[in-house]
Amino acid sequence: MGRDAKAGQVSGSAAEIYDAFFVPALFGAWAGQLCDAAGVSSGEKVLDVACGTGATAREALAQVGARGHVTGLDRNDGMLAVAAARTPDVDWVEGMAEDLPFEDACFDRVLCQFGLMFFDDRAAALREMRRVLRPGGRLGLSVWDRAEASPGYARMIGLIGDMFGAEAADALRAPFVLGDRDALRRVLADGRLGDARVETVAGEARFSSIREWVRMDVRGWTLSDLIDDAGFEALVAAAEGACADFVGDGGVVRFAAPAHLVTWPGR
């Protein structure tokens, strides 16, 4: 259970919550930036690795148009089921990033939005992404900056650790493990992408309320197996006090959530 939590693997019901709430709150705004950074354009073949419920693949599909083709790959069948129901025009494939089921040099662009942190072998996954990229193509990926750079999550990780212990806190900390640029650079070098360009870009997390924020993190993420209903209600009550400074007009929660955008070859 602990490994699945840190690996970002969620159940089918959590995947639906993830798509309905996490995507607009955190991930959707980054899809266009990642596609632009990778230079996705009309008529191209694009692979989205660790596609989740398909936010980046859908954006890529809009950019490649009718003459292009988009493939989304993920190891989580629950995520893929939600993705396929929303966007049947993408080729959704279940598989591992460390062993991509594609021929060499068969994609014009390879994308990976907020997935690298969760791979069993990050360097192997990067080498595989490079392998399937055609000469002259471009790879684009994103990872979250350090948790300390996202003050709402730094606060929530501490709160969960105090209330539910280290395993639960580590599950929420897992998305930020490549936030340190030196650590990220080491992984890129191990994956034969040492000359990649890394740019830190400002972003914002936005949730409709403290309750909805907690619901997404607990019910739409791997914490669903670590925090029961009573714990959920206790966490909402605690967060409404501890995180009140992130709440603005209408109860909306907002705080900085920067990310690192990586492109290879570097511009």
DRENMIVEX-774398 format. One record per residue (C-alpha): residue number from 1; residue in three letters; x, y, z. Coordinates in Angstrom, 2 decimals. Layout:
% DRENMIVEX-774398
<node seq="NUM" type="ALA" xx="X" yy="Y" zz="Z"/>
...
END
This chain:
% DRENMIVEX-774398
<node seq="1" type="MET" xx="0.00" yy="0.00" zz="0.00"/>
<node seq="2" type="GLY" xx="2.77" yy="2.41" zz="0.88"/>
<node seq="3" type="ARG" xx="4.54" yy="2.00" zz="-2.47"/>
<node seq="4" type="ASP" xx="1.29" yy="2.60" zz="-4.39"/>
<node seq="5" type="ALA" xx="0.65" yy="5.76" zz="-2.39"/>
<node seq="6" type="LYS" xx="4.06" yy="7.19" zz="-3.22"/>
<node seq="7" type="ALA" xx="3.74" yy="6.00" zz="-6.84"/>
<node seq="8" type="GLY" xx="0.57" yy="8.02" zz="-7.38"/>
<node seq="9" type="GLN" xx="-1.66" yy="5.04" zz="-8.18"/>
<node seq="10" type="VAL" xx="-5.35" yy="5.62" zz="-7.53"/>
<node seq="11" type="SER" xx="-8.56" yy="3.59" zz="-7.74"/>
<node seq="12" type="GLY" xx="-11.21" yy="3.95" zz="-10.43"/>
<node seq="13" type="SER" xx="-13.47" yy="6.08" zz="-8.24"/>
<node seq="14" type="ALA" xx="-10.54" yy="8.29" zz="-7.25"/>
<node seq="15" type="ALA" xx="-9.66" yy="8.69" zz="-10.94"/>
<node seq="16" type="GLU" xx="-13.10" yy="10.21" zz="-11.59"/>
<node seq="17" type="ILE" xx="-12.64" yy="12.70" zz="-8.73"/>
<node seq="18" type="TYR" xx="-9.10" yy="13.41" zz="-9.97"/>
<node seq="19" type="ASP" xx="-10.41" yy="14.27" zz="-13.44"/>
<node seq="20" type="ALA" xx="-13.37" yy="16.34" zz="-12.25"/>
<node seq="21" type="PHE" xx="-11.52" yy="18.38" zz="-9.64"/>
<node seq="22" type="PHE" xx="-7.71" yy="18.02" zz="-9.72"/>
<node seq="23" type="VAL" xx="-7.42" yy="18.65" zz="-13.45"/>
<node seq="24" type="PRO" xx="-9.11" yy="22.07" zz="-13.38"/>
<node seq="25" type="ALA" xx="-7.61" yy="22.99" zz="-10.00"/>
<node seq="26" type="LEU" xx="-3.99" yy="22.08" zz="-10.76"/>
<node seq="27" type="PHE" xx="-3.20" yy="20.29" zz="-14.01"/>
<node seq="28" type="GLY" xx="-5.33" yy="21.71" zz="-16.80"/>
<node seq="29" type="ALA" xx="-3.61" yy="25.09" zz="-16.93"/>
<node seq="30" type="TRP" xx="-0.22" yy="23.43" zz="-17.48"/>
<node seq="31" type="ALA" xx="-1.25" yy="21.30" zz="-20.48"/>
<node seq="32" type="GLY" xx="-1.10" yy="24.15" zz="-22.97"/>
<node seq="33" type="GLN" xx="2.21" yy="25.42" zz="-21.61"/>
<node seq="34" type="LEU" xx="3.78" yy="21.98" zz="-21.92"/>
<node seq="35" type="CYS" xx="2.52" yy="21.47" zz="-25.47"/>
<node seq="36" type="ASP" xx="3.81" yy="24.92" zz="-26.42"/>
<node seq="37" type="ALA" xx="7.20" yy="24.24" zz="-24.82"/>
<node seq="38" type="ALA" xx="7.51" yy="21.03" zz="-26.80"/>
<node seq="39" type="GLY" xx="6.42" yy="22.79" zz="-30.00"/>
<node seq="40" type="VAL" xx="3.39" yy="20.59" zz="-30.71"/>
<node seq="41" type="SER" xx="1.90" yy="21.58" zz="-34.06"/>
<node seq="42" type="SER" xx="-0.52" yy="20.49" zz="-36.76"/>
<node seq="43" type="GLY" xx="-0.15" yy="17.04" zz="-38.29"/>
<node seq="44" type="GLU" xx="2.29" yy="15.64" zz="-35.76"/>
<node seq="45" type="LYS" xx="2.37" yy="12.32" zz="-33.92"/>
<node seq="46" type="VAL" xx="2.44" yy="12.93" zz="-30.15"/>
<node seq="47" type="LEU" xx="2.93" yy="10.59" zz="-27.21"/>
<node seq="48" type="ASP" xx="1.74" yy="11.60" zz="-23.73"/>
<node seq="49" type="VAL" xx="3.50" yy="9.41" zz="-21.13"/>
<node seq="50" type="ALA" xx="1.77" yy="8.96" zz="-17.76"/>
<node seq="51" type="CYS" xx="-1.27" yy="10.59" zz="-19.33"/>
<node seq="52" type="GLY" xx="-3.57" yy="10.11" zz="-16.34"/>
<node seq="53" type="THR" xx="-7.10" yy="11.08" zz="-17.31"/>
<node seq="54" type="GLY" xx="-5.84" yy="12.84" zz="-20.42"/>
<node seq="55" type="ALA" xx="-5.55" yy="16.59" zz="-19.79"/>
<node seq="56" type="THR" xx="-2.33" yy="16.96" zz="-21.79"/>
<node seq="57" type="ALA" xx="-3.34" yy="14.47" zz="-24.48"/>
<node seq="58" type="ARG" xx="-6.57" yy="16.40" zz="-25.07"/>
<node seq="59" type="GLU" xx="-4.65" yy="19.65" zz="-25.46"/>
<node seq="60" type="ALA" xx="-2.19" yy="17.96" zz="-27.84"/>
<node seq="61" type="LEU" xx="-5.09" yy="16.59" zz="-29.87"/>
<node seq="62" type="ALA" xx="-6.48" yy="20.08" zz="-30.32"/>
<node seq="63" type="GLN" xx="-3.07" yy="21.31" zz="-31.50"/>
<node seq="64" type="VAL" xx="-2.25" yy="18.50" zz="-33.96"/>
<node seq="65" type="GLY" xx="-5.68" yy="18.66" zz="-35.61"/>
<node seq="66" type="ALA" xx="-7.29" yy="16.12" zz="-37.92"/>
<node seq="67" type="ARG" xx="-4.03" yy="15.27" zz="-39.71"/>
<node seq="68" type="GLY" xx="-2.20" yy="14.47" zz="-36.48"/>
<node seq="69" type="HIS" xx="-2.39" yy="11.61" zz="-34.01"/>
<node seq="70" type="VAL" xx="-2.10" yy="11.46" zz="-30.22"/>
<node seq="71" type="THR" xx="-1.33" yy="8.42" zz="-28.06"/>
<node seq="72" type="GLY" xx="-1.75" yy="8.47" zz="-24.29"/>
<node seq="73" type="LEU" xx="0.02" yy="5.88" zz="-22.15"/>
<node seq="74" type="ASP" xx="-0.53" yy="5.14" zz="-18.47"/>
<node seq="75" type="ARG" xx="-0.12" yy="2.14" zz="-16.19"/>
<node seq="76" type="ASN" xx="-3.37" yy="2.86" zz="-14.33"/>
<node seq="77" type="ASP" xx="-6.41" yy="1.33" zz="-16.00"/>
<node seq="78" type="GLY" xx="-8.77" yy="3.44" zz="-13.90"/>
<node seq="79" type="MET" xx="-7.23" yy="6.64" zz="-15.22"/>
<node seq="80" type="LEU" xx="-7.34" yy="5.33" zz="-18.80"/>
<node seq="81" type="ALA" xx="-11.01" yy="4.38" zz="-18.50"/>
<node seq="82" type="VAL" xx="-11.91" yy="7.94" zz="-17.54"/>
<node seq="83" type="ALA" xx="-9.69" yy="9.32" zz="-20.33"/>
<node seq="84" type="ALA" xx="-11.21" yy="7.05" zz="-22.99"/>
<node seq="85" type="ALA" xx="-14.76" yy="7.93" zz="-21.97"/>
<node seq="86" type="ARG" xx="-13.99" yy="11.63" zz="-22.36"/>
<node seq="87" type="THR" xx="-11.87" yy="11.56" zz="-25.52"/>
<node seq="88" type="PRO" xx="-12.24" yy="8.50" zz="-27.78"/>
<node seq="89" type="ASP" xx="-10.15" yy="10.09" zz="-30.57"/>
<node seq="90" type="VAL" xx="-6.91" yy="9.51" zz="-28.64"/>
<node seq="91" type="ASP" xx="-5.23" yy="6.10" zz="-28.77"/>
<node seq="92" type="TRP" xx="-5.14" yy="5.12" zz="-25.08"/>
<node seq="93" type="VAL" xx="-2.56" yy="2.45" zz="-24.19"/>
<node seq="94" type="GLU" xx="-1.92" yy="0.72" zz="-20.87"/>
<node seq="95" type="GLY" xx="1.80" yy="0.29" zz="-20.28"/>
<node seq="96" type="MET" xx="4.91" yy="1.21" zz="-18.35"/>
<node seq="97" type="ALA" xx="7.01" yy="4.30" zz="-19.04"/>
<node seq="98" type="GLU" xx="10.15" yy="2.23" zz="-18.43"/>
<node seq="99" type="ASP" xx="9.27" yy="-0.14" zz="-21.30"/>
<node seq="100" type="LEU" xx="7.31" yy="1.82" zz="-23.90"/>
<node seq="101" type="PRO" xx="5.49" yy="-0.52" zz="-26.33"/>
<node seq="102" type="PHE" xx="6.46" yy="1.51" zz="-29.42"/>
<node seq="103" type="GLU" xx="9.08" yy="1.34" zz="-32.13"/>
<node seq="104" type="ASP" xx="12.16" yy="3.55" zz="-32.19"/>
<node seq="105" type="ALA" xx="11.81" yy="7.11" zz="-33.51"/>
<node seq="106" type="CYS" xx="8.05" yy="6.96" zz="-34.11"/>
<node seq="107" type="PHE" xx="6.82" yy="10.19" zz="-32.45"/>
<node seq="108" type="ASP" xx="7.40" yy="13.83" zz="-33.34"/>
<node seq="109" type="ARG" xx="6.78" yy="15.00" zz="-29.76"/>
<node seq="110" type="VAL" xx="6.90" yy="13.17" zz="-26.44"/>
<node seq="111" type="LEU" xx="5.22" yy="14.74" zz="-23.40"/>
<node seq="112" type="CYS" xx="5.08" yy="13.84" zz="-19.73"/>
<node seq="113" type="GLN" xx="3.14" yy="16.13" zz="-17.41"/>
<node seq="114" type="PHE" xx="3.78" yy="15.60" zz="-13.68"/>
<node seq="115" type="GLY" xx="4.52" yy="11.90" zz="-14.09"/>
<node seq="116" type="LEU" xx="8.30" yy="11.52" zz="-13.82"/>
<node seq="117" type="MET" xx="8.23" yy="11.67" zz="-10.02"/>
<node seq="118" type="PHE" xx="6.21" yy="8.44" zz="-9.81"/>
<node seq="119" type="PHE" xx="8.14" yy="6.11" zz="-12.13"/>
<node seq="120" type="ASP" xx="9.84" yy="3.03" zz="-10.67"/>
<node seq="121" type="ASP" xx="12.99" yy="3.81" zz="-12.71"/>
<node seq="122" type="ARG" xx="13.05" yy="7.45" zz="-13.76"/>
<node seq="123" type="ALA" xx="16.25" yy="7.25" zz="-15.78"/>
<node seq="124" type="ALA" xx="15.00" yy="4.22" zz="-17.72"/>
<node seq="125" type="ALA" xx="11.73" yy="6.02" zz="-18.49"/>
<node seq="126" type="LEU" xx="13.61" yy="9.05" zz="-19.82"/>
<node seq="127" type="ARG" xx="15.80" yy="6.86" zz="-22.00"/>
<node seq="128" type="GLU" xx="12.67" yy="5.21" zz="-23.38"/>
<node seq="129" type="MET" xx="11.10" yy="8.59" zz="-24.16"/>
<node seq="130" type="ARG" xx="14.26" yy="9.58" zz="-26.00"/>
<node seq="131" type="ARG" xx="14.27" yy="6.25" zz="-27.88"/>
<node seq="132" type="VAL" xx="10.77" yy="6.71" zz="-29.35"/>
<node seq="133" type="LEU" xx="11.40" yy="10.36" zz="-30.30"/>
<node seq="134" type="ARG" xx="12.29" yy="10.87" zz="-33.95"/>
<node seq="135" type="PRO" xx="15.41" yy="12.83" zz="-34.95"/>
<node seq="136" type="GLY" xx="14.55" yy="16.51" zz="-34.88"/>
<node seq="137" type="GLY" xx="11.65" yy="15.95" zz="-32.49"/>
<node seq="138" type="ARG" xx="11.25" yy="17.43" zz="-29.04"/>
<node seq="139" type="LEU" xx="10.53" yy="16.06" zz="-25.59"/>
<node seq="140" type="GLY" xx="8.71" yy="18.16" zz="-22.99"/>
<node seq="141" type="LEU" xx="8.00" yy="17.27" zz="-19.39"/>
<node seq="142" type="SER" xx="7.00" yy="18.99" zz="-16.17"/>
<node seq="143" type="VAL" xx="7.56" yy="18.32" zz="-12.48"/>
<node seq="144" type="TRP" xx="6.42" yy="20.30" zz="-9.47"/>
<node seq="145" type="ASP" xx="8.84" yy="22.65" zz="-7.75"/>
<node seq="146" type="ARG" xx="9.75" yy="21.95" zz="-4.10"/>
<node seq="147" type="ALA" xx="6.85" yy="21.63" zz="-1.65"/>
<node seq="148" type="GLU" xx="8.25" yy="24.65" zz="0.21"/>
<node seq="149" type="ALA" xx="7.63" yy="26.74" zz="-2.93"/>
<node seq="150" type="SER" xx="3.94" yy="25.78" zz="-2.79"/>
<node seq="151" type="PRO" xx="2.95" yy="27.12" zz="0.64"/>
<node seq="152" type="GLY" xx="-0.49" yy="25.55" zz="0.75"/>
<node seq="153" type="TYR" xx="0.90" yy="22.09" zz="0.19"/>
<node seq="154" type="ALA" xx="3.78" yy="22.63" zz="2.60"/>
<node seq="155" type="ARG" xx="1.18" yy="23.50" zz="5.25"/>
<node seq="156" type="MET" xx="-1.09" yy="20.57" zz="4.34"/>
<node seq="157" type="ILE" xx="1.77" yy="18.05" zz="4.38"/>
<node seq="158" type="GLY" xx="2.72" yy="19.18" zz="7.87"/>
<node seq="159" type="LEU" xx="-0.88" yy="19.01" zz="9.06"/>
<node seq="160" type="ILE" xx="-1.41" yy="15.51" zz="7.68"/>
<node seq="161" type="GLY" xx="1.86" yy="14.34" zz="9.19"/>
<node seq="162" type="ASP" xx="0.82" yy="15.61" zz="12.62"/>
<node seq="163" type="MET" xx="-2.63" yy="14.03" zz="12.39"/>
<node seq="164" type="PHE" xx="-2.06" yy="10.78" zz="10.46"/>
<node seq="165" type="GLY" xx="1.65" yy="10.03" zz="10.52"/>
<node seq="166" type="ALA" xx="4.61" yy="9.89" zz="8.19"/>
<node seq="167" type="GLU" xx="3.16" yy="7.48" zz="5.60"/>
<node seq="168" type="ALA" xx="0.23" yy="9.75" zz="4.86"/>
<node seq="169" type="ALA" xx="2.45" yy="12.84" zz="4.78"/>
<node seq="170" type="ASP" xx="4.91" yy="11.11" zz="2.43"/>
<node seq="171" type="ALA" xx="2.07" yy="10.23" zz="0.04"/>
<node seq="172" type="LEU" xx="1.23" yy="13.93" zz="-0.31"/>
<node seq="173" type="ARG" xx="4.91" yy="14.90" zz="-0.46"/>
<node seq="174" type="ALA" xx="5.63" yy="12.45" zz="-3.31"/>
<node seq="175" type="PRO" xx="4.67" yy="14.82" zz="-6.17"/>
<node seq="176" type="PHE" xx="7.38" yy="17.27" zz="-5.05"/>
<node seq="177" type="VAL" xx="10.36" yy="14.90" zz="-4.82"/>
<node seq="178" type="LEU" xx="12.01" yy="16.31" zz="-7.98"/>
<node seq="179" type="GLY" xx="11.42" yy="19.92" zz="-7.02"/>
<node seq="180" type="ASP" xx="15.08" yy="20.42" zz="-6.13"/>
<node seq="181" type="ARG" xx="16.71" yy="21.44" zz="-9.41"/>
<node seq="182" type="ASP" xx="19.97" yy="19.64" zz="-8.63"/>
<node seq="183" type="ALA" xx="18.07" yy="16.39" zz="-8.00"/>
<node seq="184" type="LEU" xx="16.14" yy="16.90" zz="-11.22"/>
<node seq="185" type="ARG" xx="19.35" yy="17.56" zz="-13.16"/>
<node seq="186" type="ARG" xx="20.86" yy="14.31" zz="-11.86"/>
<node seq="187" type="VAL" xx="17.84" yy="12.32" zz="-13.01"/>
<node seq="188" type="LEU" xx="17.94" yy="14.00" zz="-16.44"/>
<node seq="189" type="ALA" xx="21.64" yy="13.20" zz="-16.79"/>
<node seq="190" type="ASP" xx="21.04" yy="9.56" zz="-15.85"/>
<node seq="191" type="GLY" xx="18.33" yy="9.47" zz="-18.51"/>
<node seq="192" type="ARG" xx="20.69" yy="10.80" zz="-21.22"/>
<node seq="193" type="LEU" xx="19.01" yy="14.20" zz="-21.20"/>
<node seq="194" type="GLY" xx="21.75" yy="16.09" zz="-19.39"/>
<node seq="195" type="ASP" xx="21.66" yy="18.98" zz="-21.85"/>
<node seq="196" type="ALA" xx="17.93" yy="19.57" zz="-21.44"/>
<node seq="197" type="ARG" xx="16.65" yy="23.06" zz="-20.69"/>
<node seq="198" type="VAL" xx="15.00" yy="23.52" zz="-17.28"/>
<node seq="199" type="GLU" xx="12.79" yy="26.55" zz="-16.65"/>
<node seq="200" type="THR" xx="10.90" yy="27.26" zz="-13.43"/>
<node seq="201" type="VAL" xx="7.48" yy="28.71" zz="-14.19"/>
<node seq="202" type="ALA" xx="5.03" yy="30.37" zz="-11.80"/>
<node seq="203" type="GLY" xx="1.66" yy="28.71" zz="-11.31"/>
<node seq="204" type="GLU" xx="-1.30" yy="28.77" zz="-8.97"/>
<node seq="205" type="ALA" xx="-3.42" yy="26.16" zz="-7.23"/>
<node seq="206" type="ARG" xx="-7.07" yy="27.14" zz="-6.95"/>
<node seq="207" type="PHE" xx="-9.80" yy="25.27" zz="-5.08"/>
<node seq="208" type="SER" xx="-13.39" yy="26.32" zz="-4.47"/>
<node seq="209" type="SER" xx="-13.10" yy="25.79" zz="-0.69"/>
<node seq="210" type="ILE" xx="-10.97" yy="24.19" zz="2.01"/>
<node seq="211" type="ARG" xx="-13.37" yy="21.22" zz="2.05"/>
<node seq="212" type="GLU" xx="-13.02" yy="20.70" zz="-1.69"/>
<node seq="213" type="TRP" xx="-9.24" yy="20.96" zz="-1.46"/>
<node seq="214" type="VAL" xx="-9.13" yy="18.31" zz="1.25"/>
<node seq="215" type="ARG" xx="-11.63" yy="16.16" zz="-0.65"/>
<node seq="216" type="MET" xx="-9.42" yy="16.20" zz="-3.72"/>
<node seq="217" type="ASP" xx="-6.27" yy="15.31" zz="-1.80"/>
<node seq="218" type="VAL" xx="-7.95" yy="12.56" zz="0.22"/>
<node seq="219" type="ARG" xx="-10.60" yy="11.16" zz="-2.14"/>
<node seq="220" type="GLY" xx="-8.95" yy="11.97" zz="-5.48"/>
<node seq="221" type="TRP" xx="-5.43" yy="10.92" zz="-4.56"/>
<node seq="222" type="THR" xx="-3.68" yy="7.99" zz="-2.93"/>
<node seq="223" type="LEU" xx="-4.63" yy="9.19" zz="0.56"/>
<node seq="224" type="SER" xx="-8.08" yy="7.62" zz="0.06"/>
<node seq="225" type="ASP" xx="-6.77" yy="4.36" zz="1.56"/>
<node seq="226" type="LEU" xx="-5.00" yy="6.07" zz="4.45"/>
<node seq="227" type="ILE" xx="-7.67" yy="8.43" zz="5.82"/>
<node seq="228" type="ASP" xx="-11.19" yy="7.24" zz="6.65"/>
<node seq="229" type="ASP" xx="-14.38" yy="9.30" zz="6.75"/>
<node seq="230" type="ALA" xx="-13.88" yy="10.41" zz="10.36"/>
<node seq="231" type="GLY" xx="-10.30" yy="11.36" zz="9.59"/>
<node seq="232" type="PHE" xx="-11.45" yy="13.30" zz="6.54"/>
<node seq="233" type="GLU" xx="-13.85" yy="15.41" zz="8.61"/>
<node seq="234" type="ALA" xx="-11.18" yy="15.99" zz="11.26"/>
<node seq="235" type="LEU" xx="-8.74" yy="17.11" zz="8.57"/>
<node seq="236" type="VAL" xx="-11.26" yy="19.53" zz="7.06"/>
<node seq="237" type="ALA" xx="-11.85" yy="21.10" zz="10.48"/>
<node seq="238" type="ALA" xx="-8.11" yy="21.38" zz="11.18"/>
<node seq="239" type="ALA" xx="-7.32" yy="22.79" zz="7.72"/>
<node seq="240" type="GLU" xx="-10.04" yy="25.41" zz="8.00"/>
<node seq="241" type="GLY" xx="-8.04" yy="26.84" zz="10.89"/>
<node seq="242" type="ALA" xx="-4.47" yy="26.12" zz="9.83"/>
<node seq="243" type="CYS" xx="-4.90" yy="27.19" zz="6.20"/>
<node seq="244" type="ALA" xx="-7.29" yy="30.11" zz="6.63"/>
<node seq="245" type="ASP" xx="-4.74" yy="32.57" zz="5.25"/>
<node seq="246" type="PHE" xx="-5.04" yy="30.97" zz="1.81"/>
<node seq="247" type="VAL" xx="-8.81" yy="31.62" zz="1.66"/>
<node seq="248" type="GLY" xx="-10.12" yy="34.65" zz="-0.21"/>
<node seq="249" type="ASP" xx="-13.44" yy="35.98" zz="-1.45"/>
<node seq="250" type="GLY" xx="-16.22" yy="33.41" zz="-1.61"/>
<node seq="251" type="GLY" xx="-14.14" yy="30.87" zz="0.30"/>
<node seq="252" type="VAL" xx="-11.87" yy="30.23" zz="-2.70"/>
<node seq="253" type="VAL" xx="-8.44" yy="28.80" zz="-1.82"/>
<node seq="254" type="ARG" xx="-5.45" yy="30.11" zz="-3.80"/>
<node seq="255" type="PHE" xx="-1.71" yy="29.72" zz="-3.38"/>
<node seq="256" type="ALA" xx="1.44" yy="29.54" zz="-5.47"/>
<node seq="257" type="ALA" xx="2.20" yy="26.22" zz="-7.19"/>
<node seq="258" type="PRO" xx="5.25" yy="26.63" zz="-9.45"/>
<node seq="259" type="ALA" xx="6.68" yy="23.89" zz="-11.65"/>
<node seq="260" type="HIS" xx="9.81" yy="23.09" zz="-13.64"/>
<node seq="261" type="LEU" xx="9.33" yy="22.76" zz="-17.41"/>
<node seq="262" type="VAL" xx="11.96" yy="20.61" zz="-19.13"/>
<node seq="263" type="THR" xx="12.58" yy="20.51" zz="-22.88"/>
<node seq="264" type="TRP" xx="15.02" yy="18.38" zz="-24.81"/>
<node seq="265" type="PRO" xx="16.87" yy="19.16" zz="-26.97"/>
<node seq="266" type="GLY" xx="17.36" yy="22.40" zz="-25.04"/>
<node seq="267" type="ARG" xx="16.57" yy="25.57" zz="-26.94"/>
END
